[in-house]
Amino acid sequence: MPSERAKATIAVAGAGTMGTGIAIVAARGGAQTIVFDVDGQRAQVALRDMRRFLERSAELGRMTREQAEAACARARATSRLEDLAGADLVIEAAFEDFKVKAGLLRSLDDVLRPEAIVASNTSTLSITQLAGASKRPQQVVGMHFCLPAQLMKLVELTPGLLTSAETLAAAEAHCIALGQIPIRTKDTPGFILNHFVIPLNNDAIRLVERGVAAPADIDRGVRTALGYPLGPLQLVDLVGLDTQLRLCEAFHEVTRDPRHVCPHLVRQMVAAGHLGKKSGQGFYRYESTGTFGA
Ligand SMILES: NC(=O)c1ccc[n+]([C@@H]2O[C@H](COP(=O)([O-])OP(=O)(O)OC[C@H]3O[C@@H](n4cnc5c(N)ncnc54)[C@H](O)[C@@H]3O)[C@@H](O)[C@H]2O)c1
């Protein structure tokens, strides 16, 4: 049964790949869920993808049909920021761009209740700097979900310099109530997981670049020998080659670590429109596009 905190109202701001997955986690976990995007059509597509994912989960026996229907009924979509006024927690998953996120945080100050918490799903930006854009930096926290959020349990929780202990504890309680597994990290670029994942992905891409092995063999090797659920090239296709490029660039900008330099092959694939699963072609070819098959 969802706990009291899961009955909270959670808004997800930015209804792209991550926002849609996070909204599934929230609605499935028992929260009243508002999916907000500046692009109203994007918000509606996210709601449709959420419904499809939940229905498919029921078909696969991962939840009952009643549970899926109840989760769908808890979710709504909007492009009006005022509709977030009653949220207890807003998880922003807008573009990885400081100006965009800072602008969103500033606008949220005008509509949210004083006690509401704002979490950022940023992968590379400083939570302390983002919180500086808000009038209530003590109620801003990092909440970094892993892709695909609707299937991955881990959430990296990051306090900024001014985040209060109460906000961090509340964010942790929200994660647990939704069935997620939180770990705490300092406010440092890439937090914990990307320090492993980005170099691994880049190494795998460079093996393809050098013609050492086919993507399927590299992925099979990593899955079989290291026990990962997805191979690195499958993961990059799911993340999107364009997102991988932006992520590497942003990460390298702050770390200057050569392992974070984006391989040339990724730039070529992006230029050719081979963006991974969302475009139907990446390291693999896909019959159906989109990232929300259960
Ligand atoms: N894709 C990944 O693998 C991954 C993993 C973990 C974290 N993240 C982080 O999650 C965030 C979102 O990434 P994504 O891949 O879902 O991006 P995306 O491009 O798929 O979606 C971003 C969405 O934000 C919306 N948006 C832009 N400005 C907005 C605003 N002011 N208010 C509300 N919505 C706005 C866009 O319309 C778009 O729908 C980024 O911070 C990214 O670093 C991404």
PDBQT file of the ligand as one rigid body, heavy atoms in Angstrom, charges set to zero:
ROOT
HETATM    1  N1  LIG A 301      18.452  11.300 -20.504  1.00  0.00    +0.000 N 
HETATM    2  C1  LIG A 301      19.191  10.793 -19.517  1.00  0.00    +0.000 C 
HETATM    3  O1  LIG A 301      19.851   9.751 -19.646  1.00  0.00    +0.000 OA
HETATM    4  C2  LIG A 301      19.223  11.463 -18.170  1.00  0.00    +0.000 A 
HETATM    5  C3  LIG A 301      19.534  10.708 -17.025  1.00  0.00    +0.000 A 
HETATM    6  C4  LIG A 301      19.499  11.325 -15.768  1.00  0.00    +0.000 A 
HETATM    7  C5  LIG A 301      19.218  12.689 -15.691  1.00  0.00    +0.000 A 
HETATM    8  N2  LIG A 301      18.956  13.423 -16.820  1.00  0.00    +0.000 N 
HETATM    9  C6  LIG A 301      18.644  14.841 -16.659  1.00  0.00    +0.000 C 
HETATM   10  O2  LIG A 301      17.217  14.997 -16.732  1.00  0.00    +0.000 OA
HETATM   11  C7  LIG A 301      16.911  16.283 -17.301  1.00  0.00    +0.000 C 
HETATM   12  C8  LIG A 301      16.010  16.093 -18.497  1.00  0.00    +0.000 C 
HETATM   13  O3  LIG A 301      16.655  15.282 -19.450  1.00  0.00    +0.000 OA
HETATM   14  P1  LIG A 301      15.841  14.541 -20.622  1.00  0.00    +0.000 P 
HETATM   15  O4  LIG A 301      16.787  13.616 -21.254  1.00  0.00    +0.000 OA
HETATM   16  O5  LIG A 301      14.529  14.070 -20.092  1.00  0.00    +0.000 OA
HETATM   17  O6  LIG A 301      15.565  15.802 -21.611  1.00  0.00    +0.000 OA
HETATM   18  P2  LIG A 301      14.475  15.939 -22.762  1.00  0.00    +0.000 P 
HETATM   19  O7  LIG A 301      15.081  16.858 -23.762  1.00  0.00    +0.000 OA
HETATM   20  O8  LIG A 301      13.949  14.621 -23.188  1.00  0.00    +0.000 OA
HETATM   21  O9  LIG A 301      13.252  16.704 -22.022  1.00  0.00    +0.000 OA
HETATM   22  C9  LIG A 301      13.324  17.994 -21.507  1.00  0.00    +0.000 C 
HETATM   23  C10 LIG A 301      11.914  18.585 -21.444  1.00  0.00    +0.000 C 
HETATM   24  O10 LIG A 301      11.964  19.819 -20.724  1.00  0.00    +0.000 OA
HETATM   25  C11 LIG A 301      11.004  20.672 -21.286  1.00  0.00    +0.000 C 
HETATM   26  N3  LIG A 301      11.291  22.035 -20.862  1.00  0.00    +0.000 N 
HETATM   27  C12 LIG A 301      12.225  22.886 -21.336  1.00  0.00    +0.000 A 
HETATM   28  N4  LIG A 301      12.179  24.047 -20.640  1.00  0.00    +0.000 NA
HETATM   29  C13 LIG A 301      11.218  23.907 -19.698  1.00  0.00    +0.000 A 
HETATM   30  C14 LIG A 301      10.700  24.752 -18.686  1.00  0.00    +0.000 A 
HETATM   31  N5  LIG A 301      11.164  25.984 -18.466  1.00  0.00    +0.000 N 
HETATM   32  N6  LIG A 301       9.694  24.289 -17.913  1.00  0.00    +0.000 NA
HETATM   33  C15 LIG A 301       9.213  23.028 -18.104  1.00  0.00    +0.000 A 
HETATM   34  N7  LIG A 301       9.654  22.201 -19.059  1.00  0.00    +0.000 NA
HETATM   35  C16 LIG A 301      10.649  22.633 -19.843  1.00  0.00    +0.000 A 
HETATM   36  C17 LIG A 301      11.114  20.418 -22.778  1.00  0.00    +0.000 C 
HETATM   37  O11 LIG A 301       9.960  20.873 -23.479  1.00  0.00    +0.000 OA
HETATM   38  C18 LIG A 301      11.310  18.913 -22.821  1.00  0.00    +0.000 C 
HETATM   39  O12 LIG A 301      10.062  18.242 -22.957  1.00  0.00    +0.000 OA
HETATM   40  C19 LIG A 301      18.253  16.941 -17.615  1.00  0.00    +0.000 C 
HETATM   41  O13 LIG A 301      18.623  17.749 -16.528  1.00  0.00    +0.000 OA
HETATM   42  C20 LIG A 301      19.194  15.753 -17.753  1.00  0.00    +0.000 C 
HETATM   43  O14 LIG A 301      20.541  16.065 -17.493  1.00  0.00    +0.000 OA
HETATM   44  C21 LIG A 301      18.932  12.836 -18.054  1.00  0.00    +0.000 A 
ENDROOT
TORSDOF 0
